[in-house]
Amino acid sequence: MKKVLIISYYWPPSGGAGVQRWLKFVKYLRCFGWEPVVFCPENPEYPETDHSLASDIPENLEVIRFPIWEPYMLYKKLLGQKKEDKINAAFLSEKKKNKTLENLSVWIRGNLFIPDARKFWIAPSVKFLGKHLDTHQVDAIVSTGPPHSTHLIAGRVAAQHRLPWLADFRDPWTNIDFYKELKLTALADKKHRKLESWVLQKADAVSVISNTMATDFDNICHRPYEVITNGFDNADTDHVAPEMDKKFSIAHIGTLVSSRNPVTLWEALKNLLQANAALADDLEIKLVGKVDFTVTASLEEYGLSRYVNKIDYLPHNEVVTCQQQSQVLLLIINNTPNSKMILTGKFFEYLAARRPILCLGPEDGDAARILDDTHAGLLAGFGDVKTMEGHILHLYAAFKAGTLTTESSGIDKYSRKELTRRLALVLNQITSGK
């Protein structure tokens, strides 16, 4: 087998969305002639931990854990947080914070820690891997970001050892939804864009998770891009389906940041509840994961708090069960300028759960296209309350009739094993000249 070194910040026991993509690739790479070796932090700052994911790690996998220094203790002190408090991703705040201190911390994060707060991992990792690869040969290097510091490690090591390099982007860099919230100076913005261009130019291959993201990167650096979406693992759902929720549950699984606050849905539900007493008896809004305080405030404003079933973070194996037993799965695309390219990992697990998907997002985005292709659910555009009301009534009528199912089709191409096969083809291509 050929060997590939994978540089990833997120690795079990990390929980959340960041770990899933490459954990599943690693799980199946051996099926396609590649032996993975994982390089990850020894002492990272993870927003969540999930020990259930260890079951997906292949037997006898080589994992190199290397120490990292991160400035998060300084951040916690600045905001008055405790040492054991977790740092939420994507500007999520479960409680209202001191605005002045928050703005200062964001400015420091965006302007002093470029490309991200893991920048201090770069130089020591390059030095360590440079020596390590002198005696432990590999055939290719992969970096997956964010954090994009991983790309800078991989790029330097690949150049030192003349190794082919695949840079994988789970999210955009300068076009990520919160980029403008970083309060960047012109100089800091220039540095981010310069580093982004360097990675796109130097990598032997670049993989992204959606067609629109590929188009967006092509505007920065014109070159081929490999679109390999996120997906679902059949092994996660190959068991007896759980008993369905008794209530008409509309479930959102994952983090609900302020840019995903589905005000259109809340307004539609408020209108329907006022006119439909039966719906008021049956409705359950199931929110699994962390919820920004702005979402909580909106639920209160629209009189929906009493319908909410808030569930804290669940291990991934329990998340899969929760998805399968929910009546409707709620998919919310961030209402941001880059909304068309957003394809969250949970979307594909929703497909595997084979429950109807109710989506709020752009009608011409990548998620809308896949929903249409797979016949897996219904979509309403941002602000389209009437269409959202119609979708909810349609789903609720099917629930009352006992016929609430989905006829999704053509989803096998999103299985993790099939996606890994496509990844292996890319690795074969960039190593063919070695």
Secondary structure, DSSP 8 states (H G I E B T S, - for coil): -EEEEEE-S--TTB-SHHHHHHHHHHHHHGGGTEEEEEEEESS---S-B-GGGGGGS-TT-EEEEE----THHHHHHHHT--TT----STT--SS---HHHHHHHHHHHHHHSSS-TTGGGHHHHHHHHHHHHHHS--SEEEEEESSTHHHHHHHHHHHHHT--EEEEESS-STTSTTGGGG---HHHHHHHHHHHHHHHHH-SEEEESSHHHHHHHHHHS-S--EE----B-HHHH-S------SSEEEEEES-B-GGG--HHHHHHHHHHHHH-HHHHHHEEEEEES-B-HHHHHHHHHTT-GGGEEEE----HHHHHHHHHH-SEEEEE---STTGGG---HHHHHHHHHT--EEEES-TTSHHHHHHHHHT-EEEE-TT-HHHHHHHHHHHHHHHHHT---------GGGBHHHHHHHHHHHHHHHHTT-
